[in-house]
Amino acid sequence: MGAALGWGVVAASSLVFGMLLGLARSWPDRLIGLVLSFGAGALISAVSFELFEEGVKVGGAAAVGLGLGAGAIVYFVLARAVEHMGPGGAGGGTALALGAFLDGIPEQTVLGIGIAGGQGVSIALLVAIFVSNLPEAIGSAVD
């Protein structure tokens, strides 16, 4: 249990680092866009190479497709709800923070399952999680 918590903290610590970087200075919109697109690419790579193939082996293509679809629908519905909150609606930073929270659930689950199954932590997945969370946190904090 301690190992799972420790690796989870390592993976999620980039959210704190990104928030501090986002608040430390002003960021041009173009740079924020580049940072966010880099984070999206890192996350897509992690999903494609670390999770998708194993998911299809274990649960089948239908289960993986259903999970991806359900995740997209949950994010869409919650992002719309967050957008309409408050007097002027919530900004894009709130939607980014929501995305970081939602994608953290399967990320941390995969890390925990790997440890519980005796396979250890995939360094590639850990790096991809760290690298993709950093831009999300910077974007959220800046907005």
N, C-alpha and C positions, 0 to 999 in steps of 0.2 A: 504494500500500500504506500509506503514511503517513497519507493522508487517511482511509482506512477505519479504521485503528487509532485515530486521533484522535477520529473521530465515535463509535466504539465506546466509548471511554473517557468521552466526554461523556455518552452515553446510560446507561452503567453506573455513573457516579459517584454517581447518586442512591442506589444501594445502600449506599455508604459513608456518605453524609450521613444516610440513614435509620437506619443502625446507630448512628451517633453520637447522633442524636436519641433513639433508643430507650433507649440506655444512660445518657444524661445526666440523666434524671429518671424518676420513677415515673409510669405512665400508668394512668388508670382504665380498667377493662374496656370500658365503654361507648364511650369515646373511641377505643380501639383498634378496636373493631368498626366505628365510623363511618369511621375512616381506612382500614381494610381494604376496606370496601364501596366507598368512593370510588375506591381503586386498582383494584378489580375492574371498576368501571364505566368507568374510563379505558381499561383494557386491552381490554374488550369493544368500546368505541368504536373503538379503533385497529384491532382485527381486522376489525370490520364495515366500516369506511369505507376503510381503507388497504390491507388485505391480501386480504380475501375476494373482492371484486369483481375485482381484478387477477388473483388466483389462478384464478378461474373462467374469465376471458378466456384466460389462458395455458395452463392445464392441464386445464380442464373441471371440471364440478361433481363428478364421481365422484372425481377425484384430490383435490380439496379436502376432500370428505367423508371420504375414506379417511385423509387426513392429520390432520384434526381428530379422528377416531375413534382413530387410532393414538396421537396425543398424549395423549388422555384415558386410554387403557388403560395407557400407559407410566407416566403420573403415578400412576394408581390403584395399580398393582402396586408401584412404588417407594415410594409413601407408606405402603402396608401393610408393606413390608419395613422401612422406617425406624421405623415405629410399634412393631415388635416387637424392635428392637435394644436391647441393654443390659439391665441388671437390672430397671429399672422401665419400660422402653419409652421411646422418645423422645417429647418433647412436641410440641405444635402448632407451635412455632417452627422445629423441624427440618423439618417438612413444608412450612412456608412457605418456608424457605430452599431446599428441594428444588424447589418450584414456581418460585421466582425463577431458579434455575439452569436449569431446563428451559425456561422461557419466554424466557430470554435467548438460547437457541440460535437459534430462528427470528427473533427481533428483530434480532440482530446479523447474521444471514444476509441479511435483507432490506436492512439498511443497506449491507452490502457489495455486494450485487447492484446496488443503485441506483447506487452509486459506480462499480462496474466497467462498468455499462451506459451510463455517461455521463449518467444522469438526475439525478445529484446526490442530496442527502439531502432527504427530505420533512420539512419542519419540523414538520408536524402529527404525523407518526409519531414523530419524535424527542421531541417534547414528551409525547406519550402514553406512550412508553416510560419517560421520566424520571419522569413523574407516577405511573405505575402501579408502578414499582419502589420508590419512596420508602415507601409504606405497607407493602409486603411486607417491606422491611428493618426498619422500625420494629417491626412485629409479630413478626418473627423474633427481634430483639434483646431485646424486652420479655419474650418467653416464655423 
